[in-house]
């Protein structure tokens, strides 16, 4: 067996271990860390973290006799001003800032997977739209993974349209989010 075949096989083995085992575990660990630190901290003080004149956080609850206070949280959504300094979606770079006017970003939309399809997400989104109009926003933006078809369908029912895709590489793992925009 030649040295180049052995070297190629060794390289393939190392890459398989790194990208197939090690990196996914690191991503899982970093996601768990993010949830246990940032999300837990943010949710511990929703009023100060997410409630102000131009941002708001909604919770959908459902009666549940087994829950500590007789109801459980089954959905949530957040809206806050779009961060033009960070400009995650490159709107400024693409000359869209003036055209878009006052921009809000929809974040943290989630509905309990056991009761999806019952209108909870639509009600949360409709309330978010009402709030944005009342606060003078002209546009609402969001991103979600392109393979999250139920979420995309919900957002389209709320009036959002896909305006762009972008790609995020994390080692051998590729994410392809879509950017969606709603003109109010």
N, C-alpha and C positions, 0 to 999 in steps of 0.2 A: 504494500500500500504506500502510495507516495505521501510525502510530507504535506503537500498542498491539500490533498483529500482529507487527511487527518486534521489539518488546521481549519479547513472549511467546516468539517463536522463539529469541531470544538467550538468554533465561533457560533455555529447554528445552535448548539446546545446552550451556550452562555446567553445568547439572545433570547432563546425560548424561556429560560429560567428568569432572566431579567424582565422581559416584557410580558410573559405569561403568568408569572407567579409573584415576583417581587413588586413590580410597579402597581398592579391592581391592589395588592395588600396595602401599599403606601397610600394610594388614592382613597381606599376604604378607611384607613386610619385617619387621613387628613379630613375626610368628610365627617367622621365621627367626632374628631377634635373640634371642627367648626360647629357642629350641632351642640356639642357639650359646652362650648365656651361662648361663642358669639351669639348663636340663636338663643340659648338659655338665658344669657345676660340681657339680650334685647327683650325677650318675652317676660322677663322678671319685672320689668317696669314699662309696660306698654304705654301708659299715659305719657311719661316723659320721653320715651324713645320715639313713639310714632304719632303722637297727637299734638297738633298745633294748627295754626290758621290754614296752612296750605298742605298739610298731610293728615291722613286719617287711617285708622286700622279698624276693620270690622270683623266681628266674630259671629258665626251662625251657630246657634245652639239647638239642641233637641232634647225634649223631656226624656229622662231616663231614671227610673226609680232606683237603679243600682249605683248611679253616680253620687258622689258626696253631697252635692247641693241640689239633687233632683234633675239635673240636666247636664249634658256633655257637649263639648265643642265638636262640631261636625264640619266646620269650614272657616276659612279666613281669607282676607285680602287686604293689601296695603296699597295706598297711593301716596306718593311724595313727589316733590319737584324733581324734574330730571336734572342730573348732575352734569352741567355743561363743562365744568372744569375737567372731569374725568372723561366725558363724552364717549362712553363705552360703544355706542353704535355709530360713531363717526359722522353724526349729522352736521356738526360745525365744519369739519374737514370737507364735506361734500356740499357746502354752501346752503344748507337747509334751515339754518337757525332762524332767519327772519321770516321765511315762509311758514314755519311751524308755529310761530308765536310763543305763547306761554305753554310750556310742555310739562306734563305730569308723567310719572312712570308707575305702571301697575307692577307690583311685586308681591311675592309670597301668596299667590292664589293657590288654595288647596281645599279640597273637599274630601271627606272621609270616603275611601274607596268602596266601602260597603253600601253607601247610599247615593252614589253618583247617578246622574240621569234623572233626578227628581226635581230639578230646577233650582237647587241651592246655589250653584255657581252662577247661574243666570241672574238670580236675585242679588247676589253679592256684586256682580259686575254692573248691574243696572243702578244699584245704589252708589257705586263708585262713579259712574258716569254722571249721575245727578249732582253729586258733590263737586266734581270737576267743573261742570257748567256753572254751578253756583259760585265757585271760587275764581272764575275767570280764566280757566285753562282753555286753550284752543285745540290742543292735541294731547292724546294719551299714547304712550309707547310701552312696549313690553317685548320680552324675548322668551322663547320656550324652545325645547328641542324639537327638531323637525319631525321626529318619529312619534311625538306626543299628539297623535291624531285627535283624541277626545278633547284635549285642551284647545287645539287649533280650531276645531269645530265650534266649541263654545265661544271662543273669541270672535270668530267670524259671525256667529249669531248675534253677538253684541255690537257688530259693525266694524270690527278691526279688519285690516287687510294686510297680507304679507307684502313687505316692501323690499326685503333683502334676506340673504343667508350669510352666515359667516362660519368659519371653521376654527375650532380650537383643538390643538394637538397637545396631548398629555402623554408623552412617550409614544407608545404604539396605539394608544387609544385616541380615537377621533370623535369629537362631538360636533354636531352640525345644527346650531340653533338658528331659528328664524327670528327676524325682527318684524313686529307687527305694529301698525299705526292706526289710530282712530282719530279722525278729524271731528271735532264737536261743532 
